[in-house]
Each structure stands twice: as C-alpha cells, then as structure tokens.
Amino acid sequence: MSEATAETVRELVSKGSAGGHLFFTTDDAVAEHARLKAAGVDVDPEPVVQPYGTDFGLRDPFGNHVRIAQPAGAPA
C-alpha cells in the first residue's frame, strides 16, 4: 500500500477504529484474568467458557480488542 494509505491505517488502528481482535493463548485463563485484574487492567468481569475453550477480553490503551483464551483440548 502507499505510504499515505499506510498512515491512514495506522491512525485508525491506534484509535481502535479499525482492525480485528488480537488473540493470545494461556494455559490458565482464570489465573491470567486474576493477575491482570490485580494489576489494574480493565478486563471483562469474568472468563467465559466457550466451545473452543475459556476466554476473556480487554481493550488496550488505544481501544483495540484483545482476547486471551485457554484452548479446549483437541477433539476426540
């Protein structure tokens, strides 16, 4: 993309106006949620059990969505 387009994308992403979710994985979503909450991070009220595992969300300082998931075991 052109430099002008790249700058527009950077501005939108930094404002939380563009882009998708960023996913991280953890071995223990409940413990990670508690650690982040204790550190003052504004996280979802509680982790949620989903078909794919347990996860919770937060927003970074720029408003971007971040999900942290503990994947479920592999299907049988």
Backbone as a printed PyTorch tensor [residue, N CA C, xyz], in Angstrom:
tensor([[[  0.8350,  -1.1770,   0.0000],
         [  0.0000,   0.0000,   0.0000],
         [  0.8770,   1.2370,   0.0000]],

        [[  0.2860,   2.3130,  -0.3920],
         [  1.0510,   3.5600,  -0.4390],
         [  1.3280,   4.0450,   0.9830]],

        [[  2.2940,   4.9340,   1.1210],
         [  2.6160,   5.4880,   2.4310],
         [  1.4280,   6.2620,   3.0010]],

        [[  0.6830,   6.9600,   2.1670],
         [ -0.4900,   7.7060,   2.6440],
         [ -1.5510,   6.7500,   3.1840]],

        [[ -1.7860,   5.6560,   2.4740],
         [ -2.7610,   4.6610,   2.9340],
         [ -2.2730,   4.0120,   4.2240]],

        [[ -0.9890,   3.6840,   4.2940],
         [ -0.4270,   3.0750,   5.5000],
         [ -0.5880,   3.9970,   6.6990]],

        [[ -0.3810,   5.2810,   6.5060],
         [ -0.5440,   6.2460,   7.6030],
         [ -2.0030,   6.2990,   8.0550]],

        [[ -2.9400,   6.2730,   7.1150],
         [ -4.3660,   6.2690,   7.4650],
         [ -4.7120,   5.0280,   8.2740]],

        [[ -4.2110,   3.8740,   7.8580],
         [ -4.4670,   2.6210,   8.5840],
         [ -3.8780,   2.7100,   9.9900]],

        [[ -2.6510,   3.1980,  10.1370],
         [ -2.0260,   3.3410,  11.4590],
         [ -2.8630,   4.2360,  12.3590]],

        [[ -3.3630,   5.3390,  11.8240],
         [ -4.1900,   6.2500,  12.6160],
         [ -5.4780,   5.5740,  13.0800]],

        [[ -6.1350,   4.8440,  12.1780],
         [ -7.3810,   4.1630,  12.5360],
         [ -7.1500,   3.0710,  13.5780]],

        [[ -6.0770,   2.2960,  13.4000],
         [ -5.7780,   1.2320,  14.3570],
         [ -5.4350,   1.8130,  15.7200]],

        [[ -4.6530,   2.8840,  15.7450],
         [ -4.2550,   3.4700,  17.0280],
         [ -5.4410,   4.0740,  17.7750]],

        [[ -6.5150,   4.3920,  17.0610],
         [ -7.7300,   4.9160,  17.6890],
         [ -8.7080,   3.7980,  18.0330]],

        [[ -8.3890,   2.5650,  17.6630],
         [ -9.3040,   1.4580,  17.8990],
         [-10.4510,   1.4260,  16.9120]],

        [[-10.3080,   2.1390,  15.8040],
         [-11.3860,   2.2410,  14.8160],
         [-11.2850,   1.2270,  13.6870]],

        [[-10.2310,   0.4620,  13.6630],
         [-10.0610,  -0.4980,  12.5690],
         [ -9.3300,  -1.7200,  13.0920]],

        [[ -9.4410,  -2.7690,  12.3480],
         [ -8.7380,  -3.9810,  12.7300],
         [ -9.6710,  -4.9600,  13.4080]],

        [[ -9.1700,  -6.1360,  13.6350],
         [ -9.9640,  -7.1690,  14.2730],
         [ -9.5080,  -7.3820,  15.6970]],

        [[ -9.7980,  -8.5490,  16.1820],
         [ -9.3740,  -8.9120,  17.5240],
         [ -7.9780,  -9.5130,  17.4820]],

        [[ -7.2550,  -9.2950,  18.5290],
         [ -5.9620,  -9.9170,  18.7050],
         [ -6.1470, -10.9910,  19.7690]],

        [[ -5.7670, -12.2280,  19.4660],
         [ -5.9170, -13.3420,  20.3990],
         [ -4.5640, -13.7800,  20.9240]],

        [[ -4.5000, -13.9990,  22.2320],
         [ -3.3570, -14.6320,  22.8690],
         [ -3.8640, -15.9000,  23.5320]],

        [[ -2.9770, -16.8550,  23.7420],
         [ -3.3720, -18.0690,  24.4540],
         [ -2.6290, -18.1550,  25.7820]],

        [[ -3.2270, -18.8810,  26.6990],
         [ -2.6500, -19.1030,  28.0100],
         [ -3.0030, -20.5100,  28.4630]],

        [[ -2.2460, -21.0260,  29.4010],
         [ -2.5450, -22.3470,  29.9590],
         [ -3.6000, -22.2690,  31.0610]],

        [[ -3.8410, -21.0590,  31.5980],
         [ -4.8020, -20.9050,  32.6940],
         [ -5.4800, -19.5370,  32.5970]],

        [[ -6.6200, -19.4960,  31.9230],
         [ -7.3220, -18.2300,  31.6950],
         [ -7.8020, -17.6020,  33.0040]],

        [[ -8.2470, -18.4250,  33.9380],
         [ -8.7500, -17.8910,  35.2120],
         [ -7.6270, -17.2020,  35.9850]],

        [[ -6.4650, -17.8400,  36.0590],
         [ -5.3300, -17.2460,  36.7670],
         [ -4.8220, -15.9930,  36.0470]],

        [[ -4.7810, -16.0270,  34.7200],
         [ -4.3140, -14.8550,  33.9550],
         [ -5.2630, -13.6890,  34.1320]],

        [[ -6.5600, -13.9580,  34.1260],
         [ -7.5690, -12.9220,  34.3610],
         [ -7.3490, -12.2820,  35.7300]],

        [[ -7.1700, -13.1130,  36.7640],
         [ -6.9600, -12.6010,  38.1240],
         [ -5.6870, -11.7660,  38.2090]],

        [[ -4.6150, -12.2220,  37.5470],
         [ -3.3410, -11.4900,  37.5660],
         [ -3.4810, -10.1180,  36.9170]],

        [[ -4.1390, -10.0740,  35.7520],
         [ -4.3200,  -8.8010,  35.0540],
         [ -5.2330,  -7.8650,  35.8310]],

        [[ -6.3040,  -8.4110,  36.3820],
         [ -7.2330,  -7.5950,  37.1750],
         [ -6.5180,  -6.9950,  38.3860]],

        [[ -5.7030,  -7.8050,  39.0750],
         [ -4.9490,  -7.3270,  40.2360],
         [ -3.9440,  -6.2440,  39.8490]],

        [[ -3.4850,  -6.2910,  38.5920],
         [ -2.5300,  -5.2930,  38.1000],
         [ -3.2200,  -4.0120,  37.6330]],

        [[ -4.5730,  -3.9960,  37.7190],
         [ -5.3010,  -2.7900,  37.3450],
         [ -5.7590,  -2.7280,  35.9050]],

        [[ -5.6450,  -3.8300,  35.1720],
         [ -6.0990,  -3.8630,  33.7800],
         [ -7.6200,  -3.9840,  33.7650]],

        [[ -8.2680,  -3.2300,  32.8970],
         [ -9.7240,  -3.2750,  32.7660],
         [-10.0980,  -4.4660,  31.8980]],

        [[-10.4420,  -5.5880,  32.5470],
         [-10.7730,  -6.8260,  31.8520],
         [-12.2630,  -7.1030,  31.9750]],

        [[-12.7600,  -8.0400,  31.1400],
         [-14.1460,  -8.4930,  31.2650],
         [-14.3930,  -8.9240,  32.7050]],

        [[-15.6610,  -8.8820,  33.1520],
         [-15.9460,  -9.2510,  34.5390],
         [-15.4280, -10.6380,  34.9350]],

        [[-15.6040, -11.6250,  34.0950],
         [-15.1590, -12.9850,  34.3930],
         [-14.7960, -13.6920,  33.0890]],

        [[-13.8890, -14.6710,  33.1440],
         [-13.6470, -15.5070,  31.9660],
         [-14.9130, -16.2990,  31.6200]],

        [[-15.0930, -16.6040,  30.3430],
         [-16.2870, -17.3080,  29.8650],
         [-15.8670, -18.6120,  29.1950]],

        [[-16.5980, -19.6850,  29.5180],
         [-16.3460, -20.9700,  28.8680],
         [-17.0460, -20.9590,  27.5160]],

        [[-16.2680, -21.1670,  26.4530],
         [-16.7580, -21.1880,  25.0820],
         [-16.5330, -22.5930,  24.5130]],

        [[-17.1230, -22.9250,  23.3700],
         [-16.8640, -24.2430,  22.7720],
         [-15.3730, -24.4860,  22.4810]],

        [[-14.6360, -23.4430,  22.1810],
         [-13.2150, -23.5780,  21.8420],
         [-12.2930, -23.4880,  23.0560]],

        [[-12.8260, -23.1580,  24.2250],
         [-12.0150, -23.0260,  25.4290],
         [-12.5740, -21.9500,  26.3340]],

        [[-11.7670, -21.4600,  27.2410],
         [-12.1670, -20.4150,  28.1790],
         [-11.4500, -19.1390,  27.7820]],

        [[-12.1850, -18.0160,  27.7200],
         [-11.5270, -16.7740,  27.3320],
         [-12.1390, -15.5670,  28.0210]],

        [[-11.4400, -14.4550,  27.8850],
         [-11.9220, -13.1650,  28.3800],
         [-11.3160, -12.0820,  27.5060]],

        [[-11.8640, -10.8880,  27.6300],
         [-11.4020,  -9.8020,  26.7800],
         [-10.9650,  -8.5820,  27.5590]],

        [[-10.2980,  -7.7160,  26.8410],
         [ -9.8820,  -6.4190,  27.3510],
         [ -9.6340,  -5.5130,  26.1610]],

        [[ -9.4220,  -4.2610,  26.4300],
         [ -9.0200,  -3.3140,  25.3840],
         [ -7.6770,  -2.7310,  25.7690]],

        [[ -6.8300,  -2.5500,  24.7650],
         [ -5.5450,  -1.9290,  25.0450],
         [ -5.7550,  -0.4180,  25.2020]],

        [[ -4.7140,   0.3270,  25.5540],
         [ -4.8860,   1.7730,  25.7680],
         [ -5.4000,   2.5440,  24.5510]],

        [[ -5.3090,   1.9350,  23.3560],
         [ -5.7780,   2.6000,  22.1450],
         [ -7.1890,   2.1660,  21.7660]],

        [[ -7.7980,   1.2820,  22.5620],
         [ -9.1540,   0.8430,  22.2960],
         [ -9.2700,  -0.4100,  21.4590]],

        [[ -8.1390,  -1.0370,  21.1280],
         [ -8.1780,  -2.2610,  20.3370],
         [ -8.6360,  -3.4360,  21.1940]],

        [[ -9.4130,  -4.3340,  20.6040],
         [ -9.9030,  -5.5140,  21.3000],
         [ -8.8020,  -6.5580,  21.4070]],

        [[ -8.6650,  -7.1350,  22.5860],
         [ -7.7090,  -8.2190,  22.8270],
         [ -8.4670,  -9.3230,  23.5350]],

        [[ -8.2910, -10.5720,  23.1000],
         [ -8.8960, -11.7410,  23.7480],
         [ -7.7620, -12.6330,  24.2210]],

        [[ -7.9350, -13.1980,  25.3990],
         [ -6.9710, -14.1540,  25.9330],
         [ -7.7360, -15.4450,  26.1650]],

        [[ -7.2660, -16.5270,  25.5580],
         [ -8.0080, -17.7880,  25.5860],
         [ -7.1470, -18.9400,  26.0740]],

        [[ -7.7890, -19.8190,  26.8110],
         [ -7.2080, -21.1030,  27.1850],
         [ -7.9050, -22.1260,  26.2970]],

        [[ -7.2390, -22.6090,  25.2570],
         [ -7.8920, -23.5140,  24.3130],
         [ -8.3700, -24.8060,  24.9930]],

        [[ -9.5100, -25.2960,  24.5180],
         [-10.0140, -26.5940,  24.9700],
         [ -9.1230, -27.6840,  24.3900]],

        [[ -9.2000, -28.8640,  24.9440],
         [ -8.4140, -29.9780,  24.4270],
         [ -8.8130, -30.3020,  23.0000]],

        [[ -7.9610, -30.9970,  22.3150],
         [ -8.2310, -31.3750,  20.9200],
         [ -9.4390, -32.2950,  20.8590]],

        [[-10.2780, -32.1570,  19.8280],
         [-11.4470, -33.0430,  19.7110],
         [-11.0310, -34.5120,  19.5800]],

        [[-11.8730, -35.3830,  20.1050],
         [-11.5640, -36.8190,  20.0490],
         [-11.7360, -37.3450,  18.6430]]])
